[in-house]
């Protein structure tokens, strides 16, 4: 998205991650970890990346 009036950068970028719990699971910490790992892995690789975590 163009962000022309910014003194930091001309473009705004977004990083998105999604995670799910299986039926009966309720561990919020594990849910966040499952979403964070592929997100930060993709960010380390560079822009325009898709990274999927392996099923548990």
N, C-alpha and C positions, 0 to 999 in steps of 0.2 A: 504494500500500500504506500503510495506516495505521501511523504511527510515533509514537504518542501520548506516549511517555516521553521523546522527544527535546527538548532545550532549544533546538534550532535550528529545526526545522520539524515540523509534525504529519504530513507525508506524505513518503514516499520516492519519488523519481522515477527513471526509467531512460531512458537514451538508447542506442539500438542501431543498429549499422550492419553491413552485409554487403558483401563484395566478392569477385570471383572472378578467376582468371587463365584465359586461354585455353590450350588444349593447347599444350605446348611453351614457354610463358612461365615464367620463373622469377625475375622481378624483384620481390623482396619490398618494396622501397621504393615501387614503383609500385602494388603491391597495397594497401599501407597508405594511400597518398595517395588511391587510388580509393575507399576506405571513409571516410576522414576528411572529404573535401570535402562530400558530401551530409549527413553527420552534423552538421558544424558549421553548414552552411547551414540545416538544420532547426532547430537550437538557436537560431540568430539570429532566425528567424521567430517562434518561440514554441512553446508546448506543443502536444502532439497533432498533430504535423506528420509528413508522409511526403514525403521528397525522394528522387528517383531520379536518379542520374548518367546522362548520355548514353552509349550504347555507344561503345566505341573502334573 
